[in-house]
Amino acid sequence: MLLDPYNAYPSVHLSMFNKARAAGAYQRGRAESIQANQWSTLLMGSSIMEVGFDAANSNISDRNAHNIALNGTTLPEITAAFEYMLENKHPIKRIMLTFDNHWLWYAKPITNSYKESPLNPDYSLVDYHASNLLGFGTIENTNKILINYFNDTPPAYTSFGQRVKPILKPSTSQHKVFAKHSALASDDKQHADWSQQINLKRLEEFITTSQNNNIKLTIALPPMHAISIQRMDDYSLKHWEQGKRKLVQLVERLNQQSLDSPTIDLWDFATINTYSTESIPSPKDTSRMKYFWDKIHITSTTGDIILNLIFNQATPSTNTPYIGSQITSSNIDSHLNTIRDARSELPPLLDK
């Protein structure tokens, strides 16, 4: 309890370990922070949001904004975090949610870190405290707190919640990372179809909660490096396009059903553009790309460009290269055709 790796007992734990505690990147620790704060603008999603988006962006006028994205998460977990914050009386007025592209192919099981966190309504207080004090993960992470303390490890997150703990070791070549990643799509077509259906249903639950609480919601398909789109086979590309069309249909249906609620905006940044075709370093080059960490995780530079578009709501400068746009039933066909055409003209993106 004195070391308290998840920051669950701030009234009794040793404050001398606060910095070492903050150096850990744990979903349970993120959940605990919800209890201690009251935010009104939220950036939510998976590790893609967690790593790439800074809630301190100057175009977010609300200084009570926070990145509360959860690493390795699922939509039910994100929705549970949302509902947990509402129960804890967070004055939420606006949310930006990233809907990961791979959720159109794959629905992963609920994570253990969620199951043992206060976000899980089925997790009893007795089990919760027992896990915090005696669980195997607690013992392991307590040891990490001591290591962080003696190594003076910097915090994993900024004060606005963005993860700054590197997701790649300094010695790792990004070429190696891109080379070992295959296409996003599932080889199991039946599972891919089921996953798309279930994740769209999960998204509908999240949207409905936001509408019922009069919260402005923006949904964004995040960028991915063009090599991911290039690697898709014909089925995968059609399945991905089908998912985007269904997203548009879902959002427009729910907007129409709830005319008294703030309009839901849907943006697509999973396009082929100047940023997503960024050159990948050579095999022995350990320098870092400007816009991407790997094929799906973007840098803050890319995240800021997106936040500027979404929160500024101004017409983009003619000097700003295209990165993505809002999608609706009136432009989705031309939008997808543009991506297809650009894909057919891509050169090889990974040198051997």
SERO-4910 file (N, C-alpha, C, O; in steps of 0.05 Angstrom, whole numbers):
BEGIN
 pado doro    nc1    nc2    nc3   cac1   cac2   cac3    cc1    cc2    cc3    oc1    oc2    oc3
  Met    A     17    -24      0      0      0      0     17     25      0     10     45    -12
  Leu    A     40     24     13     57     48     15     70     55    -12     73     79    -18
  Leu    A     75     35    -28     86     40    -55     64     45    -75     66     63    -92
  Asp    A     42     30    -73     17     35    -88     22     41   -117     19     64   -126
  Pro    A     29     20   -133     36     25   -162     13     37   -179     19     49   -199
  Tyr    A    -12     33   -171    -34     43   -187    -46     69   -177    -65     79   -187
  Asn    A    -33     80   -156    -42    106   -145    -71    103   -134    -87    122   -136
  Ala    A    -77     80   -122   -104     75   -112   -108     86    -84   -131     90    -75
  Tyr    A    -86     91    -69    -88     99    -41    -72    124    -36    -53    123    -20
  Pro    A    -77    146    -49    -61    170    -47    -60    182    -19    -42    197    -12
  Ser    A    -80    176     -3    -81    188     24    -61    174     43    -54    186     64
  Val    A    -52    150     36    -34    136     54     -7    128     42     12    121     56
  His    A     -5    128     15     20    119      3     42    140      7     37    163     13
  Leu    A     67    131      3     90    148      7     93    167    -17     96    158    -40
  Ser    A     91    193    -11     93    213    -33    120    214    -46    123    224    -68
  Met    A    141    205    -32    168    205    -44    170    188    -69    188    191    -85
  Phe    A    150    170    -73    150    153    -97    131    163   -119    125    149   -138
  Asn    A    121    188   -116    101    198   -135    113    198   -163     99    190   -182
  Lys    A    137    208   -167    149    209   -193    153    181   -205    148    176   -228
  Ala    A    163    162   -188    167    135   -197    140    122   -204    138    105   -222
  Arg    A    119    129   -189     92    119   -194     82    129   -221     69    114   -236
  Ala    A     88    154   -227     79    167   -251     94    156   -276     86    161   -298
  Ala    A    116    142   -271    131    131   -294    119    106   -305    127     96   -326
  Gly    A    100     94   -291     87     70   -300     63     76   -318     48     94   -313
  Ala    A     60     60   -340     38     64   -359     19     40   -356     20     21   -371
  Tyr    A      1     42   -336    -18     21   -331    -47     31   -335    -53     53   -327
  Gln    A    -63     14   -347    -91     21   -350   -105     25   -323   -121     43   -320
  Arg    A    -98      9   -304   -110     12   -278   -103     38   -265   -119     51   -251
  Gly    A    -78     47   -269    -70     73   -259    -85     96   -272    -92    115   -259
  Arg    A    -91     93   -298   -107    113   -312   -135    114   -301   -147    135   -297
  Ala    A   -146     90   -295   -172     89   -283   -173    103   -256   -193    117   -250
  Glu    A   -153     99   -240   -152    112   -214   -152    142   -216   -163    156   -199
  Ser    A   -138    153   -237   -136    182   -240   -164    195   -245   -168    218   -239
  Ile    A   -182    179   -256   -209    189   -262   -223    198   -235   -237    218   -235
  Gln    A   -218    183   -214   -231    189   -189   -221    215   -176   -235    227   -161
  Ala    A   -196    222   -183   -184    245   -169   -187    271   -185   -177    292   -176
  Asn    A   -200    271   -208   -202    294   -225   -230    299   -236   -247    281   -233
  Gln    A   -235    322   -247   -261    329   -259   -255    343   -286   -249    367   -286
  Trp    A   -258    329   -308   -251    340   -334   -277    345   -350   -297    331   -346
  Ser    A   -276    365   -369   -299    371   -385   -296    365   -414   -315    362   -429
  Thr    A   -271    364   -424   -265    356   -452   -247    332   -451   -226    333   -438
  Leu    A   -255    310   -465   -240    285   -463   -230    276   -491   -245    279   -510
  Leu    A   -206    267   -491   -195    252   -515   -195    223   -507   -180    215   -488
  Met    A   -210    207   -521   -214    179   -513   -207    160   -537   -210    167   -560
  Gly    A   -199    136   -530   -192    116   -550   -172     96   -539   -170     92   -515
  Ser    A   -156     85   -557   -136     65   -550   -109     78   -549   -107    103   -545
  Ser    A    -88     62   -551    -60     73   -549    -55     92   -572    -36    109   -570
  Ile    A    -69     90   -594    -65    109   -617    -72    137   -607    -57    156   -613
  Met    A    -94    140   -593   -100    166   -581    -81    173   -559    -72    196   -557
  Glu    A    -75    154   -542    -58    158   -518    -31    169   -526    -21    187   -512
  Val    A    -19    159   -547      8    167   -556      8    192   -573     26    209   -571
  Gly    A    -12    195   -590    -10    215   -612    -24    241   -607    -20    260   -623
  Phe    A    -40    244   -586    -57    268   -584    -53    283   -557    -54    271   -536
  Asp    A    -47    308   -559    -41    325   -536    -64    342   -529    -71    360   -544
  Ala    A    -77    338   -506   -100    353   -497    -92    382   -490   -110    399   -486
  Ala    A    -66    388   -490    -57    416   -485    -56    432   -511    -48    455   -511
  Asn    A    -64    420   -533    -64    433   -559    -78    461   -557   -100    463   -545
  Ser    A    -66    481   -568    -76    509   -565   -104    513   -577   -118    532   -569
  Asn    A   -112    496   -596   -138    499   -608   -161    487   -591   -185    491   -597
  Ile    A   -154    472   -570   -174    463   -552   -178    485   -531   -161    488   -512
  Ser    A   -198    500   -534   -202    524   -517   -207    517   -488   -200    532   -470
  Asp    A   -218    493   -483   -223    484   -456   -197    475   -443   -185    455   -451
  Arg    A   -188    490   -423   -163    482   -409   -168    459   -389   -149    450   -377
  Asn    A   -193    451   -386   -199    429   -369   -202    403   -386   -220    387   -382
  Ala    A   -184    401   -406   -185    378   -424   -164    357   -415   -144    364   -403
  His    A   -169    332   -422   -151    311   -414   -152    287   -434   -173    280   -444
  Asn    A   -129    276   -439   -127    251   -454   -130    228   -435   -112    223   -419
  Ile    A   -152    213   -437   -158    191   -419   -159    165   -434   -171    146   -425
  Ala    A   -145    164   -457   -144    140   -473   -131    117   -457   -114    121   -440
  Leu    A   -139     92   -464   -130     68   -450   -113     50   -468   -122     44   -490
  Asn    A    -90     42   -459    -72     26   -475    -84     -2   -479    -93    -15   -460
  Gly    A    -83    -12   -504    -91    -40   -510   -120    -45   -503   -127    -67   -493
  Thr    A   -138    -26   -508   -165    -28   -498   -185    -38   -519   -177    -44   -541
  Thr    A   -210    -39   -510   -232    -47   -528   -254    -26   -525   -254    -10   -505
  Leu    A   -273    -25   -543   -295     -6   -541   -311     -9   -516   -319     12   -504
  Pro    A   -318    -33   -507   -333    -35   -482   -318    -23   -458   -330    -11   -440
  Glu    A   -292    -25   -458   -276    -13   -436   -277     17   -437   -279     30   -417
  Ile    A   -275     28   -462   -276     57   -465   -304     67   -456   -306     88   -443
  Thr    A   -325     53   -464   -352     61   -456   -355     59   -426   -367     76   -413
  Ala    A   -343     39   -414   -344     36   -384   -330     59   -371   -340     70   -351
  Ala    A   -307     68   -382   -293     91   -371   -310    116   -373   -312    132   -355
  Phe    A   -323    119   -396   -341    142   -401   -364    142   -380   -369    162   -367
  Glu    A   -377    119   -376   -399    117   -357   -390    121   -329   -404    132   -312
  Tyr    A   -366    111   -323   -354    114   -296   -349    144   -290   -354    153   -268
  Met    A   -340    159   -310   -336    188   -307   -362    203   -303   -363    221   -287
  Leu    A   -382    194   -317   -408    207   -313   -419    201   -285   -430    219   -272
  Glu    A   -415    177   -275   -423    170   -248   -408    186   -227   -418    192   -206
  Asn    A   -383    193   -234   -366    208   -215   -369    238   -220   -352    254   -211
  Lys    A   -390    246   -235   -398    274   -238   -378    291   -253   -376    315   -248
  His    A   -364    279   -272   -347    296   -289   -365    313   -306   -384    303   -318
  Pro    A   -359    339   -308   -376    357   -323   -370    356   -353   -363    376   -366
  Ile    A   -373    333   -365   -364    328   -393   -382    343   -412   -407    340   -412
  Lys    A   -370    359   -429   -384    374   -450   -376    365   -478   -392    367   -497
  Arg    A   -352    355   -481   -343    347   -508   -324    324   -507   -308    321   -488
  Ile    A   -326    306   -527   -308    282   -529   -299    280   -558   -314    282   -577
  Met    A   -273    274   -561   -263    264   -586   -255    235   -582   -239    229   -565
  Leu    A   -267    218   -598   -262    189   -596   -249    179   -622   -259    184   -644
  Thr    A   -226    166   -620   -214    152   -643   -226    124   -645   -226    109   -626
  Phe    A   -236    118   -669   -246     91   -674   -225     77   -692   -222     83   -715
  Asp    A   -210     58   -679   -187     46   -693   -195     31   -718   -216     18   -719
  Asn    A   -179     34   -739   -185     20   -764   -187    -10   -760   -204    -23   -773
  His    A   -170    -21   -743   -170    -50   -740   -195    -60   -726   -200    -85   -726
  Trp    A   -211    -42   -714   -236    -51   -702   -256    -59   -723   -276    -71   -717
  Leu    A   -251    -52   -748   -268    -61   -770   -262    -90   -779   -276   -101   -795
  Trp    A   -240   -101   -768   -233   -129   -774   -232   -147   -749   -236   -171   -751
  Tyr    A   -227   -135   -726   -220   -151   -703   -233   -141   -677   -231   -117   -671
  Ala    A   -245   -158   -663   -257   -152   -636   -242   -168   -615   -246   -192   -613
  Lys    A   -224   -155   -600   -208   -170   -581   -223   -174   -555   -242   -159   -549
  Pro    A   -215   -194   -539   -228   -198   -513   -223   -175   -494   -204   -160   -497
  Ile    A   -240   -174   -473   -236   -154   -452   -209   -159   -438   -203   -182   -433
  Thr    A   -194   -138   -433   -167   -142   -421   -168   -147   -391   -187   -138   -378
  Asn    A   -148   -161   -381   -146   -166   -352   -143   -140   -336   -154   -138   -314
  Ser    A   -128   -121   -348   -124    -96   -333   -150    -81   -328   -153    -68   -308
  Tyr    A   -169    -84   -347   -196    -72   -343   -211    -88   -322   -224    -77   -305
  Lys    A   -210   -115   -325   -226   -132   -307   -219   -126   -277   -237   -129   -260
  Glu    A   -195   -118   -272   -186   -113   -244   -185    -84   -237   -172    -76   -218
  Ser    A   -198    -67   -253   -198    -38   -248   -225    -29   -238   -245    -43   -240
  Pro    A   -226     -4   -226   -252      6   -217   -271     12   -239   -295     18   -234
  Leu    A   -262     11   -265   -280     15   -287   -300     -8   -291   -321     -4   -302
  Asn    A   -292    -31   -281   -309    -55   -285   -331    -56   -264   -325    -61   -240
  Pro    A   -356    -53   -272   -378    -52   -252   -383    -79   -239   -396    -81   -219
  Asp    A   -372   -101   -251   -376   -128   -240   -354   -136   -221   -354   -159   -211
  Tyr    A   -334   -118   -217   -312   -125   -200   -317   -115   -171   -320    -91   -167
  Ser    A   -319   -133   -152   -327   -126   -125   -305   -110   -112   -282   -112   -119
  Leu    A   -313    -94    -91   -294    -78    -76   -274    -96    -62   -250    -90    -59
  Val    A   -283   -119    -52   -265   -138    -38   -244   -147    -57   -220   -147    -50
  Asp    A   -252   -156    -81   -232   -166   -101   -214   -143   -110   -190   -148   -114
  Tyr    A   -225   -120   -113   -210    -97   -122   -187    -91   -102   -164    -88   -111
  His    A   -194    -89    -77   -173    -82    -57   -153   -106    -54   -129   -101    -50
  Ala    A   -163   -130    -55   -145   -153    -53   -126   -153    -77   -102   -159    -73
  Ser    A   -135   -147   -100   -118   -146   -123    -97   -124   -121    -74   -127   -127
  Asn    A   -106   -100   -111    -88    -78   -108    -66    -83    -88    -43    -74    -91
  Leu    A    -72    -98    -68    -53   -102    -46    -37   -128    -49    -14   -129    -41
  Leu    A    -49   -149    -61    -36   -175    -60    -34   -188    -88    -22   -209    -90
  Gly    A    -45   -176   -108    -46   -189   -135    -18   -192   -146      1   -177   -139
  Phe    A    -15   -212   -164     12   -216   -176     21   -192   -191     45   -185   -190
  Gly    A      3   -179   -206     11   -155   -221     20   -133   -203     38   -118   -209
  Thr    A      7   -130   -179     15   -110   -160     43   -115   -150     58    -96   -147
  Ile    A     49   -140   -143     76   -146   -133     97   -140   -155    117   -128   -149
  Glu    A     91   -148   -180    110   -143   -202    114   -113   -206    136   -103   -210
  Asn    A     91    -98   -206     93    -69   -212    104    -54   -188    115    -32   -192
  Thr    A    101    -64   -164    114    -52   -141    144    -53   -144    158    -34   -138
  Asn    A    154    -75   -154    183    -77   -159    192    -57   -180    214    -45   -179
  Lys    A    174    -52   -200    181    -33   -221    181     -4   -210    197     13   -219
  Ile    A    164      1   -189    165     27   -177    192     32   -164    203     54   -166
  Leu    A    202     12   -151    229     15   -138    251     20   -159    268     36   -156
  Ile    A    249      5   -182    268      9   -203    266     37   -215    286     50   -219
  Asn    A    241     46   -219    237     73   -229    248     94   -210    260    114   -219
  Tyr    A    245     89   -184    254    108   -164    285    111   -165    295    133   -165
  Phe    A    298     88   -165    327     89   -164    340     98   -190    362    108   -191
  Asn    A    325     93   -212    335    102   -239    325    130   -246    333    141   -267
  Asp    A    309    142   -229    298    169   -233    284    170   -261    288    188   -276
  Thr    A    267    150   -266    253    148   -291    233    170   -294    218    175   -275
  Pro    A    232    184   -317    212    206   -320    184    196   -322    179    172   -327
  Pro    A    164    213   -317    136    205   -319    128    194   -346    140    202   -366
  Ala    A    109    176   -346    100    164   -371     80    181   -386     76    179   -410
  Tyr    A     67    200   -371     47    217   -383     52    247   -376     64    253   -356
  Thr    A     42    264   -393     42    293   -387     19    299   -368      3    282   -361
  Ser    A     19    323   -358     -2    331   -340    -30    332   -353    -50    333   -340
  Phe    A    -30    332   -380    -55    331   -395    -62    303   -405    -81    299   -420
  Gly    A    -46    283   -395    -53    255   -400    -42    241   -424    -47    218   -428
  Gln    A    -26    256   -441    -15    243   -464      9    226   -456     26    234   -440
  Arg    A     11    202   -467     34    185   -461     58    195   -475     58    198   -500
  Val    A     80    200   -460    105    208   -472    127    187   -468    149    190   -478
  Lys    A    120    166   -453    139    144   -450    142    131   -478    122    123   -490
  Pro    A    166    129   -489    170    119   -516    159     91   -520    161     74   -503
  Ile    A    146     87   -543    136     60   -549    157     44   -565    153     20   -570
  Leu    A    179     56   -572    201     42   -585    227     48   -570    231     70   -561
  Lys    A    244     28   -567    270     32   -555    287     49   -574    285     47   -598
  Pro    A    305     66   -563    322     83   -580    338     68   -601    344     78   -622
  Ser    A    345     43   -594    362     28   -613    346     13   -634    358      2   -652
  Thr    A    319     14   -633    302      0   -652    300     16   -678    293     39   -677
  Ser    A    305      3   -700    301     15   -726    271     14   -733    258     -7   -731
  Gln    A    260     36   -742    232     36   -751    228     19   -776    207      9   -781
  His    A    249     16   -792    248     -2   -815    241    -30   -806    224    -43   -818
  Lys    A    254    -39   -785    248    -66   -774    220    -68   -765    207    -88   -769
  Val    A    209    -47   -752    182    -47   -742    162    -49   -765    143    -65   -764
  Phe    A    166    -33   -786    148    -33   -809    150    -59   -825    130    -69   -835
  Ala    A    174    -71   -826    178    -95   -842    164   -119   -829    155   -136   -844
  Lys    A    162   -120   -803    151   -144   -790    121   -142   -787    108   -162   -781
  His    A    109   -119   -793     80   -116   -791     68   -124   -817     76   -115   -839
  Ser    A     48   -141   -815     33   -149   -839      8   -131   -842      5   -112   -827
  Ala    A     -9   -138   -861    -33   -122   -865    -51   -124   -840    -49   -143   -825
  Leu    A    -69   -104   -837    -86   -103   -813   -108   -125   -814   -116   -133   -793
  Ala    A   -116   -133   -837   -140   -149   -839   -137   -177   -828   -115   -188   -827
  Ser    A   -159   -188   -820   -160   -216   -810   -162   -235   -833   -176   -230   -853
  Asp    A   -148   -258   -831   -151   -278   -852   -177   -293   -849   -186   -307   -868
  Asp    A   -190   -291   -826   -215   -305   -821   -238   -285   -829   -244   -267   -814
  Lys    A   -249   -290   -852   -270   -271   -862   -294   -271   -845   -307   -250   -841
  Gln    A   -302   -294   -834   -325   -295   -817   -321   -279   -792   -339   -264   -783
  His    A   -297   -282   -780   -291   -266   -756   -290   -237   -762   -299   -220   -746
  Ala    A   -279   -229   -785   -277   -201   -793   -305   -189   -796   -310   -167   -787
  Asp    A   -323   -204   -808   -351   -194   -811   -364   -191   -784   -378   -171   -779
  Trp    A   -361   -211   -767   -373   -210   -740   -361   -187   -724   -375   -173   -710
  Ser    A   -335   -183   -726   -321   -162   -711   -331   -134   -719   -336   -117   -702
  Gln    A   -334   -131   -745   -344   -105   -755   -372    -99   -744   -378    -77   -735
  Gln    A   -389   -120   -745   -416   -117   -735   -417   -111   -705   -431    -93   -696
  Ile    A   -401   -125   -689   -402   -122   -660   -390    -96   -652   -399    -83   -633
  Asn    A   -368    -87   -665   -355    -62   -658   -372    -37   -666   -371    -17   -652
  Leu    A   -387    -40   -688   -405    -18   -694   -428    -17   -674   -438      5   -668
  Lys    A   -437    -40   -665   -458    -40   -644   -447    -28   -618   -461    -13   -604
  Arg    A   -422    -34   -612   -410    -22   -588   -407      8   -591   -411     23   -571
  Leu    A   -400     17   -614   -398     46   -619   -426     59   -616   -427     81   -605
  Glu    A   -446     46   -625   -473     57   -622   -480     61   -593   -493     81   -586
  Glu    A   -472     43   -575   -476     46   -547   -462     71   -536   -473     85   -519
  Phe    A   -437     75   -545   -422     98   -536   -436    124   -545   -439    143   -530
  Ile    A   -444    124   -571   -457    148   -582   -483    154   -567   -488    177   -560
  Thr    A   -498    133   -562   -524    137   -548   -520    149   -520   -535    166   -511
  Thr    A   -499    140   -506   -492    151   -480   -486    180   -482   -494    196   -465
  Ser    A   -470    188   -502   -463    216   -505   -488    233   -512   -491    255   -502
  Gln    A   -505    222   -529   -530    237   -536   -548    240   -512   -560    262   -507
  Asn    A   -550    219   -496   -568    220   -472   -558    241   -452   -573    250   -434
  Asn    A   -532    247   -453   -520    266   -434   -513    293   -447   -499    309   -436
  Asn    A   -524    297   -472   -521    323   -486   -492    331   -489   -484    354   -485
  Ile    A   -475    311   -497   -446    315   -500   -440    317   -530   -449    300   -546
  Lys    A   -424    336   -538   -414    339   -565   -393    317   -570   -373    316   -556
  Leu    A   -398    300   -591   -380    278   -597   -369    280   -625   -384    284   -644
  Thr    A   -343    278   -627   -329    276   -653   -316    249   -654   -300    241   -636
  Ile    A   -321    234   -675   -309    208   -680   -289    210   -703   -295    222   -723
  Ala    A   -266    198   -699   -245    200   -720   -232    173   -725   -224    160   -706
  Leu    A   -232    165   -750   -215    143   -758   -186    154   -760   -181    171   -776
  Pro    A   -168    144   -743   -141    155   -742   -124    148   -767   -130    129   -781
  Pro    A   -103    163   -771    -85    157   -794    -72    130   -790    -68    120   -768
  Met    A    -64    118   -812    -45     96   -812    -27     99   -836    -35    111   -857
  His    A     -3     90   -834     16     93   -855      5     80   -881     -7     58   -879
  Ala    A     11     92   -903      0     82   -929      9     54   -935     -4     40   -951
  Ile    A     30     44   -923     39     17   -928     18     -3   -918     16    -25   -930
  Ser    A      2      4   -898    -19    -13   -889    -41    -16   -910    -52    -38   -914
  Ile    A    -47      6   -923    -68      6   -944    -57     -9   -969    -71    -24   -982
  Gln    A    -31     -5   -974    -19    -18   -997    -18    -48   -994    -21    -63  -1014
  Arg    A    -16    -58   -970    -14    -87   -964    -41   -101   -964    -41   -126   -964
  Met    A    -62    -86   -964    -89    -99   -964    -94   -115   -989    -88   -105  -1011
  Asp    A   -105   -139   -987   -114   -153  -1010   -142   -142  -1018   -152   -125  -1004
  Asp    A   -153   -152  -1039   -178   -141  -1050   -201   -144  -1030   -216   -125  -1026
  Tyr    A   -203   -167  -1016   -224   -171   -996   -220   -151   -973   -240   -139   -964
  Ser    A   -196   -148   -964   -191   -131   -941   -198   -102   -947   -210    -88   -931
  Leu    A   -191    -93   -971   -197    -66   -979   -227    -61   -980   -237    -41   -971
  Lys    A   -242    -80   -992   -271    -78   -994   -284    -79   -967   -303    -64   -961
  His    A   -273    -95   -949   -284    -98   -922   -280    -72   -906   -298    -63   -892
  Trp    A   -257    -60   -910   -250    -34   -897   -269    -12   -907   -279      4   -891
  Glu    A   -273    -11   -933   -290      9   -945   -319      4   -936   -334     24   -931
  Gln    A   -327    -20   -934   -354    -27   -924   -358    -16   -896   -379     -5   -889
  Gly    A   -337    -20   -879   -339    -10   -852   -341     20   -851   -356     30   -834
  Lys    A   -327     34   -868   -329     63   -868   -358     72   -876   -369     91   -865
  Arg    A   -369     59   -896   -396     65   -904   -416     60   -882   -434     76   -877
  Lys    A   -412     38   -867   -430     32   -845   -427     52   -822   -447     58   -809
  Leu    A   -403     62   -818   -399     83   -798   -415    108   -805   -428    120   -788
  Val    A   -413    116   -831   -429    139   -840   -458    135   -835   -472    152   -825
  Gln    A   -468    111   -843   -497    105   -840   -505    106   -810   -526    116   -804
  Leu    A   -488     95   -793   -494     94   -764   -496    123   -753   -515    130   -740
  Val    A   -476    139   -759   -475    166   -748   -499    182   -758   -511    197   -743
  Glu    A   -505    180   -784   -527    196   -795   -554    186   -784   -572    203   -779
  Arg    A   -557    161   -780   -582    150   -768   -586    161   -740   -608    169   -733
  Leu    A   -564    160   -724   -567    169   -696   -570    199   -694   -583    209   -676
  Asn    A   -557    213   -712   -561    242   -713   -591    249   -718   -602    267   -706
  Gln    A   -602    234   -737   -630    239   -745   -649    231   -722   -670    244   -719
  Gln    A   -642    211   -707   -660    202   -686   -658    220   -661   -676    219   -644
  Ser    A   -637    236   -659   -634    252   -635   -628    281   -643   -606    291   -639
  Leu    A   -648    294   -655   -644    321   -666   -639    342   -645   -628    363   -651
  Asp    A   -646    336   -620   -642    355   -598   -614    353   -586   -607    370   -570
  Ser    A   -599    333   -594   -572    329   -583   -552    342   -601   -558    347   -625
  Pro    A   -528    349   -591   -507    360   -609   -501    340   -631   -501    316   -628
  Thr    A   -496    351   -655   -490    334   -678   -464    319   -675   -444    330   -666
  Ile    A   -464    294   -682   -440    277   -682   -425    282   -708   -437    280   -730
  Asp    A   -400    288   -706   -383    292   -729   -366    267   -734   -356    255   -714
  Leu    A   -363    259   -759   -346    235   -766   -325    243   -785   -331    254   -807
  Trp    A   -300    239   -778   -277    246   -794   -261    221   -802   -261    201   -787
  Asp    A   -249    221   -826   -232    199   -835   -205    210   -841   -201    225   -860
  Phe    A   -185    202   -825   -157    209   -830   -141    185   -839   -117    187   -843
  Ala    A   -155    162   -844   -141    138   -854   -141    141   -885   -155    126   -899
  Thr    A   -126    159   -895   -125    166   -923    -96    164   -933    -77    159   -918
  Ile    A    -92    168   -959    -66    169   -971    -59    198   -977    -72    211   -993
  Asn    A    -38    208   -964    -31    236   -966     -1    240   -961     14    221   -959
  Thr    A      7    265   -959     35    272   -954     45    259   -929     68    251   -928
  Tyr    A     29    259   -908     37    248   -882     39    218   -882     58    206   -872
  Ser    A     18    205   -893     17    176   -891     36    162   -910     40    138   -908
  Thr    A     48    177   -929     68    165   -947     96    173   -939    115    172   -955
  Glu    A     99    182   -914    125    189   -904    146    167   -908    139    143   -904
  Ser    A    170    174   -916    191    154   -921    198    139   -896    200    151   -874
  Ile    A    201    113   -899    210     96   -876    240     94   -876    252     89   -897
  Pro    A    253     98   -853    282     97   -852    294     70   -862    280     50   -862
  Ser    A    318     71   -871    332     47   -880    337     28   -856    335     37   -833
  Pro    A    345      3   -861    347    -17   -840    366     -9   -817    361    -16   -794
  Lys    A    388      5   -823    408     11   -802    404     39   -791    419     48   -773
  Asp    A    384     53   -800    379     81   -791    360     80   -767    338     70   -768
  Thr    A    369     91   -744    353     91   -720    341    119   -715    330    124   -693
  Ser    A    343    137   -734    329    162   -731    299    158   -732    290    137   -740
  Arg    A    284    178   -723    255    175   -721    240    191   -742    248    213   -750
  Met    A    218    178   -752    201    191   -771    186    214   -758    183    215   -733
  Lys    A    178    233   -774    165    257   -763    136    252   -756    126    264   -736
  Tyr    A    122    235   -771     93    233   -768     84    206   -756     61    204   -747
  Phe    A    101    185   -756     93    159   -747    114    146   -729    138    150   -733
  Trp    A    104    130   -710    121    112   -694    122     85   -707    143     72   -710
  Asp    A     99     75   -716     97     50   -731     73     54   -750     65     76   -755
  Lys    A     63     32   -761     43     36   -782     16     47   -772      1     57   -789
  Ile    A     11     46   -746    -15     56   -736    -12     77   -715    -30     93   -710
  His    A     11     79   -701     15     99   -680     28    124   -691     50    123   -703
  Ile    A     14    147   -688     24    172   -699     39    188   -677     36    182   -653
  Thr    A     55    207   -686     68    225   -667     51    249   -660     29    252   -672
  Ser    A     59    264   -641     45    288   -633     43    308   -656     24    323   -657
  Thr    A     63    308   -673     62    327   -696     37    321   -713     23    340   -720
  Thr    A     32    296   -719      9    289   -734    -17    294   -718    -36    304   -729
  Gly    A    -16    286   -693    -40    290   -676    -48    320   -674    -72    326   -674
  Asp    A    -28    338   -672    -34    366   -671    -47    376   -696    -65    393   -695
  Ile    A    -39    366   -719    -51    374   -745    -81    367   -744    -98    383   -753
  Ile    A    -87    343   -734   -115    334   -733   -131    350   -713   -153    358   -718
  Leu    A   -119    355   -689   -134    370   -669   -139    399   -678   -160    410   -672
  Asn    A   -120    410   -693   -124    437   -704   -148    438   -722   -164    457   -722
  Leu    A   -152    417   -739   -174    415   -757   -201    412   -742   -220    426   -747
  Ile    A   -201    394   -723   -226    387   -709   -235    408   -690   -259    415   -688
  Phe    A   -216    419   -675   -224    438   -654   -224    467   -663   -237    484   -651
  Asn    A   -208    474   -684   -208    501   -693   -232    507   -711   -243    529   -711
  Gln    A   -241    486   -726   -264    489   -744   -261    511   -764   -281    520   -776
  Ala    A   -236    519   -769   -231    539   -790   -224    525   -816   -216    502   -816
  Thr    A   -227    539   -838   -219    528   -864   -189    524   -864   -175    543   -859
  Pro    A   -179    500   -870   -151    495   -870   -136    513   -889   -146    520   -911
  Ser    A   -112    522   -881    -96    538   -899    -90    524   -925    -86    499   -925
  Thr    A    -88    538   -946    -82    526   -972    -53    515   -972    -46    499   -989
  Asn    A    -38    524   -952    -10    514   -950     -8    488   -933     13    476   -931
  Thr    A    -31    480   -921    -31    456   -905    -39    432   -922    -61    431   -932
  Pro    A    -21    413   -924    -28    389   -941    -52    374   -930    -57    374   -906
  Tyr    A    -67    362   -947    -91    347   -940    -83    323   -922    -64    309   -928
  Ile    A    -99    319   -901    -94    296   -883   -119    279   -880   -117    255   -873
  Gly    A   -142    291   -884   -167    276   -881   -190    296   -881   -186    320   -883
  Ser    A   -214    286   -878   -238    303   -879   -262    290   -866   -261    267   -859
  Gln    A   -282    306   -861   -307    295   -851   -320    278   -873   -318    285   -897
  Ile    A   -333    256   -865   -346    239   -885   -375    237   -879   -384    235   -856
  Thr    A   -391    238   -901   -420    237   -899   -430    220   -922   -415    211   -939
  Ser    A   -456    216   -923   -467    200   -945   -464    214   -972   -465    201   -993
  Ser    A   -460    240   -971   -458    255   -996   -430    254  -1008   -427    260  -1032
  Asn    A   -410    247   -992   -383    247  -1003   -368    220   -999   -345    218  -1008
  Ile    A   -380    200   -986   -365    176   -980   -355    161  -1004   -333    150  -1004
  Asp    A   -371    160  -1026   -363    145  -1049   -339    158  -1063   -319    144  -1069
  Ser    A   -340    184  -1066   -317    198  -1079   -293    197  -1060   -270    195  -1070
  His    A   -297    198  -1035   -275    197  -1015   -261    170  -1017   -236    169  -1018
  Leu    A   -276    148  -1018   -264    122  -1020   -250    117  -1047   -230    104  -1049
  Asn    A   -262    128  -1068   -250    125  -1095   -224    140  -1096   -205    131  -1110
  Thr    A   -222    163  -1083   -197    178  -1082   -175    161  -1069   -152    161  -1078
  Ile    A   -182    148  -1047   -162    131  -1033   -154    107  -1051   -130    101  -1053
  Arg    A   -173     95  -1064   -167     73  -1083   -148     82  -1105   -129     68  -1112
  Asp    A   -154    105  -1117   -138    115  -1139   -109    121  -1130    -90    114  -1143
  Ala    A   -107    133  -1106    -81    139  -1096    -65    114  -1089    -41    112  -1092
  Arg    A    -80     94  -1079    -67     68  -1072    -55     55  -1097    -33     43  -1096
  Ser    A    -69     56  -1119    -60     43  -1144    -35     57  -1155    -20     45  -1172
  Glu    A    -29     81  -1146     -6     95  -1156     17     96  -1137     38    108  -1142
  Leu    A     14     82  -1114     36     81  -1094     60     66  -1104     58     45  -1115
  Pro    A     84     77  -1100    109     63  -1106    114     44  -1083    100     45  -1063
  Pro    A    134     26  -1085    142     10  -1061    150     28  -1038    165     47  -1042
  Leu    A    139     23  -1015    143     41   -992    163     31   -972    170     46   -953
  Leu    A    173      7   -976    193     -4   -957    217    -15   -972    214    -35   -986
  Asp    A    240     -2   -969    264    -12   -982    274    -37   -967    272    -39   -943
  Lys    A    285    -55   -982    296    -80   -970    325    -77   -963    337    -95   -952
***
